[in-house]
Amino acid sequence: MKYAFPISDVPSVPVVGTDLAFAVRRIYCVGRNYSEHTREMGFDPERDPPFFFAKPADAVVESGATIPYALATHNLHHEIELVVAIGKQGVKVPREMALDHVYGYAVGIDLTRRDLQLAARDKGRPWDVGKGFDQSAPLSGVHRAVDIGHPTSGAIWLDVNGTRRQKADVAELIWPVPDVIAFLSELFVLEPGDLIFTGTPAGVGPLEPGDRIRGAVEGVDEISLTIAPHETA
């Protein structure tokens, strides 16, 4: 079959310690999965069932990249997250079998056009323009679960220009990884190549052109990113 336009490259990130790449199929994200972040966003952190939103697969940006400040926003925010990489198909997965579907883990930054997200939220509209924009999913390499295990605790943090902005422990997830997979697989058939951003701790805040971002999840990996400075004459 001939296509009207050239086919784009498949979005992917390296599988650390191998010569393989993890081809990204879909990106699912969990909203408000740390209590303190839920409070800072103006909500009561009751243990309601998790809710999800999505980003396009080609929003992935490899760690170490320099990217432009996002279009159409004056309030671009960082959100550091533990990311789950799915390696086995599953639907209606029982919680006790959920980790069997995990290929590995990575560290991601859910970049958010906060002004657009809040404007949509206040009007009862979807979050797509606030969350699912170009280069909005910076991601470290994927570490296989067979190599690092399944992290249930460990520091998660993010610095901007050397100043700590976010710090928590992944043990503080309201809904840990097995629960997230079980809930998500009730809504979608999970497939190899899917990524799940599991939520961000408190301390989210604005980024500016020229900012250098560095973050990590203990026992998984680090991630770095630079927001390109304003061009000067």
Phi, psi and omega in degrees: 000137176263138181259150181294329181226157177302141180284132179290154175298149177287125177300137182201163171225157182294149167267112189297135179085006179224176173259022182263160171241145176266108180282125186273127178263300179222155175239115175255146180228140178264131179270139171049067183248010169234135187301314184292325176292322177301318179293318183292340176270002173090024181234160178273123185280052171293154184276062174289160175304144182295152173239159190230151168223175187228158171235153176290150181302325183279011170282350182294136176229131180288147176306142180094354184285159168248125183234155177286156171301138187298149177294152165064024178222153171239013185210066179279124184247154173260146174215106181281141185211148164284132183242134178260132177254119183275138181233005183213135180299145177198143174219137184051051185283126175296146182307318185290348178250002189298318184292343175296341183265359183270124174277319182183194185222155178214176175246130182232162173238117176275092176289137189225128171277089191297322180297319179288323178298313183291324177297319178292316180301316183294337178261005180071027182256163178298159182271005192310312185289337178277337187240323192259050184257177182301135174058035183264006182227065173303141189212137172286177170295159178270130175257127183293140179298330178296337180267322187245355184080196181244105184294125176244352176206169181132147183295140171235128187209162177212134176246146170239119182053039176084359180256129181291125179252318183234139177203128178199197177227138181296345173295344181274001176306129177298313176245107180290174189308312181301322178294317181299315180297316180299314179296312184297323182286353170281341183257328184221152169281114178283142183228155173306135183102349177284144175243144176234112171280122194269003179115160185239147175281178180296162177106007178301150182191177188283151174246154179232156174306135182095349181293143174248126186245137177219136180208175182197159164239121182304132179085357179243285183188175170251163176219145176224155184200145174236134171271122185303137177291161173302139175290140179244151181292000000 
